């Protein structure tokens, strides 16, 4: 079979793509015009197809390798690739949150131009950061109101503790005079949501620690990296470099990935990390659950909408 053309590979918009892969103990290669991953069995090897035209991100975990030919096809399809540790963390392609982006000279320029139109003004950066936080709360309220699976696990957006956490943060957003204030308020919100989730899922004495070995912290790390992959895809497609952050930029070079991922993390990753920890789910089961919820709630679409809206505002 001849290699597929770049135009046919990009027929599915990135915002509509359904697949995000985490692979381990396999070899990724190109074969007969397709990208496959090979797993070695006791008696025979098995090949599995990766539908690259419908894929956003591939995370390569423990015991993986990839051929140059496969990378060429992934790049032509606009798929981002990251090397990571077991369970999806940490990311090894760089010291910070960076990705192996496909090379393209033909991505849109209007969004990066719009982004830079406000980025060098500190007050305008703060305004965009505040807009992101409002969108984040609105998304959480919308999804938790209609997600029956979450409601069955006790996550109701009108519960007193959750309502108080969200309303308090929402009131503080316009009062923040600098990004540091907004970060502090955002951190307090997330702590309150951790407490609410831990209470509902009976995860005793939970403390957020990225280096901890307990299952809830592990699932939070894993799910967050999946969200970072979607955020990195959004920014690459729109042509906005990761360094032009509006909140986290003082501490991380690739911090705009964090800013964009924060739009969906509390809504989807946080509750399902605790629910799956309560059920003692495997990493694969947790990953499948989170990826399904990303698709069900159009998380990637939402990221694109928010980033585009702020970038186009900057052009005006």
N, C-alpha and C positions, 0 to 999 in steps of 0.2 A: 504494500500500500504506500502511495506517495504521502509525504508530509502534508498536513493540512495547512492552508494559508492562514496568515495572521488575521485577515479580515473575517474568515469563517470562525476562527477561534474566539473572536471578540463579539460574536453575535449576541451573547447574553450580557446585559449591562451588569457591572460589578454590584450595583445596589440590589440586583435581583438574584444574584448567585446564591446557591443553597449550601455549598459544601465548604467545610473547613476541616483539614485532616491533621491528626497527630499520629505519627508513625514511629515505631521502634523495632529494633532487631530485624531490619530488612534492608534491601538494596533497591534504590529507585533508579529506573533506567528507561531508555527509549527503545521500543521494539515495534516494528511494523507500523510506524507512524503514530504510535500511541505512547503515553507515559504509563509505566507499570511499576508496581513494587513487588519484589521477589522475596518470599519467605522460604527458608529451608526447612523441610520436614525430615523426619527420620528416614523415610524411604524415598521421598520425591520432593521436588521443589514446586512451589505454587506461585503462580502469577496472578496479580489482582490489578484490574484497570483503575486508573484515576481519571475521572471525567473532567479534564482540565478546563474546558470551556465553561464549566459551571462551578469552578472552584475559586475561592478568594485567597486562601492562605494554606500553606503546608508547613507544619512544625515537625522537624526531624529530631527525634529523641535518641535515647540510648541505643548504641549498636547500629546506627544507620550510615549509609553512604549514598551518594548520588553521582550519576555520570554527567559529563559535560553535555552530551546530547540531550539528556532529560532537562537540564537547566535551560538549554536553548529553547526547547519547546514550551517549558513553563513560562519563560520570559516572553515568548511570542504570544502566549495566551493571557499575559498580564497577571500571573499568579505570584504572590509574594512568598518567599521562602525564609524560614528561620531555623537555625540549629539550637536545640535546647536540651536541658537535662531530662532525666526521667520524670514522668508525670507532667511534662509541659513547662517546668521551670528548673533553673533560671534560663534566660536566653543567652546563647553563646556567640551569636554573630557579632557582638560587640560588647564593650564594657557596660553600655547603657542600652536603652530600649531602641534598637535600630533593626532594620530589616534589609534583606537582600532584595532590593527593588528591581523589577524588570527595567531594562534600558528602553526609553522611549523619548523621542524628540517631538512628539506630536500630541502631548497632553494639553488640555486647555490652559490658557494664560490668564483668563479673566479672574479666576478665583484667587490666584496668588497675588495678582495686582491689586485686587480688592482687599485682600488680607493685609498687604503691606501698606495700603492706604490708611489704615487706622493703627497698625501695630506699633509704630514709633511714637505714638501719643499715649502716655501712661494712663490718662483718664479714659481714653477710648478702649484701651485694652481691658481696663477694669469693667467698663460697661459690657463688653462682649463676654467677659467671665461671668458677670452677673446674669446676663441673658442665658448663658449655658446652664447656670444653676436653676433658673426658673424653668427651663425646658426639662431639666433632669427631674424636678419635682413633679411637673405636669405629666411626664411620661410614667413615672412610678404610680401616681394616682390613677391614671388611665388604665394601666396594665393590671394593677392589683385589684381594681374594681371589677374587671371582667374575667380574670383568670380563675376558673373554678378549681383547678388543681391546687393553686395557692390557698384559696379560701378553704378547701377541704383540710389543709394543713394548719389552719388557724390564722392565716395572714389576711386580715381584713383592714382595708385602708381607713375605715372609720372607727377602729379601736382607739381607745383613749391614749395609750402610750404612743402609737404611731401617729395619730392626728396631732398630738402635742409636739412630737419631734419635727414633723413636717411644717406645721404652722409656725413654730418658733423660728426655724431656719428661714422660712419664706419671709418672715417679718424682718429678719436681720440682713437679708441680701441687699436691699437698697440702702441700708444704713452703713455698710462697709465703706470706709474712706480709702482703703488701699487693699491690695490683693492679699496681704498677710492676714488682715482681718477676715476676709472671705474664706481663706484656707482654714483658719481656726474654727470658724462657725461650721464649715463643711466637715471638718474632722469630728466635731461634737455631734453633728447629725448622724454620721456613720457609726459612731460609738453607740448612740441610742438605738439605731437599727440593728446593730450586732446584738445588743442586749435583748431587744424585742424578739429577734429570731432565735437566740439561744434559749430564751424562756419558753417559747412555743415548742421548740424541738427538744427541750430538756437536756441541753448541752451544759453541764454544770461548770460553773466558774470559768467561763470562756474569757480568754484574753487574746486579742489579736497580736500575733507574732509570726512574721513571715518565715522565721527560722524554726518554728516549732514543728514537732512531729505528729501532733494530733490530727485526726482526720478532717476536722472542720477547717483548720488553718490550711491544710494541704489542698482541700477542695477550693478554698478561696483563692489561693495562689494560682491553681490550675485554671479556674474559671476566669480570673482576671487576665491571664495571658491570652486566653482565647479572645477576650474582649479587646485586648491590645492589638491582636492580629486584624480584627475588623476595623479598628480605628486607623491602623497603619495603611490598610487598603484604601479606606476613604480618602486619606490625605494624599496617598500616591496618585490615585485616579484624578483628584482635583488639582494636583501639582503644587501642593502647599508643603514646604519643608517642615520637618518635625521640630526644628529648633525655634519656630516662631510661636511659642506657647503664650497663653494668656494668664495661666495660674501657676503652673509648676516650673516655669522656666528658670527660676533662680537656682534650682537644684539639679536639674537633669537636662542634658543636651537634646534628647529626643522627647521633651516633655509634652509637646502638643498631642502626642499619642495618648498620654495619661489624661489630658483635658477632655479629649473626645471620648475615650473609653468610659470616663466617669458619667457620661450621659446615660449609660445603660447598666453599669455594674451593680448599683444598689437595687435596681428593679429586678434583675434576672439572676445574676451570679450569687449575690448575697443570700437570698432566701433558699435557693436550691442547694447551696453548699451546706447549709445547716440541715435541710431536710434529708439530703443524701447521707450526711454524717449520722443522723439519727437512725436511718435505715441500714447503716453499715454497707452502703453501696460500694462497688468497685470503682476505680478511676474511670474505666471505660463506661460504666453505667452512668456515672455523674456527667462525663463528657457528652454522652449521647443526649442526656436530659437537657443540658444547657444549650447545646447546639440546636435541639429541636425547638426550645423556647426562643432562641434568637430568630429562628425562621418564623415561628408562629406569630411573634410580636413585631416582625419586620424591623429588627434592631438595626440592621445595616442601612435600610431605607431611612430610618430616623436619623442616624448619624449623618448621612449625606444631606438630608434636608436642613439640619441645624447648621452644619459647616457652610453649606452654600448660602444659606440665608444671611449669616454673619459676614461672609466674604462679600456678597453683593451689596450689603449695607455699607461696607467700607468703600465701595466704588462711588457711592452717591455723595 
